[in-house]
């Protein structure tokens, strides 16, 4: 039995932290929707508890993997695609601090202070890996490479309310600049090179995340100005691009990669409600409501498919 447990633990992937990102984003989207629509916070509270539970379980599982199978973690780090997912660890912690901000501000502050150095270290490590001596091919590039950039922008969303304005400017600046650079590279790869592999195709939805969280960070730092409006509308354009690709994505076999759908949709949902509240736009409140309904369907579907795959032993398998 112990050997079986060890084998299972070895294949716990770093990409599991995208599940935490999705659930935390869903919690924040529900909270924004409830506030905008004048509803009680019952659903967001339930999502909050679920997010905390999954975050704890995923963190313990990956820590156990690192302790018992450090070589397996090193293999993931050396993997040209999985490398970009390591900042999802610190991003998940930052997002949980945002989730906790309204209910437990002291704990949220502590979590943020722990997450920020992790984000710096992981971003530097990943970027150094990209520009170092390792040889990357165009086929290794995917929208998942946006994850480190997105994480830096998210830091500002909690950083400004906590009083760390200058630090928030640093992270938002780095995240937005890297988004522009990576967007150019990713679009070049998508247009001029081979299509994404089946396992990476769900990562197309990540295109929505950087401008969405960029809007939320910019709103915290500056307010709603022309640049903020540009970011939000860029996010909407990427939503339309992804919508065109949905029939193709629906044909793919389920894997944890499908959790890439959750956080980007949550981000643009929250941004829609935030813009609606800032400028009094009824239309954007309606867009937020529609996106929240879509996000709820996606989250329920992902939870069901993940639980089903977990019970069937189809999740923690060798690549």
Secondary structure, DSSP 8 states (H G I E B T S, - for coil): -HHHHHHHHHT--GGGHHHHHHHHHHHHHHHHHHHHHT--SHHHHHHHHHHHHHHHHHHHHHHHHHHH-HHHHHHHHHSTTGGGGTHHHHHHHHHHHHHHTTT-HHHHHHHHHHHHHHHHHHHHHHHHHHHSS----GGG--GGGGHHHHHHHHHHHHHTTTT-HHHHHHHHHHHHHHHHHHHHHHHHHHHHS----TTTGGGGGGHHHHHHHHHHHHHHHT-S-HHHHHHHHHHHHHHHHHHHHHHHHHTS---GGGGHHHHHHHHHHHHHHHHHHHHT-HHHHHHHHHHHHHHHHHHHHHHHHHHHHHHTT-SS---
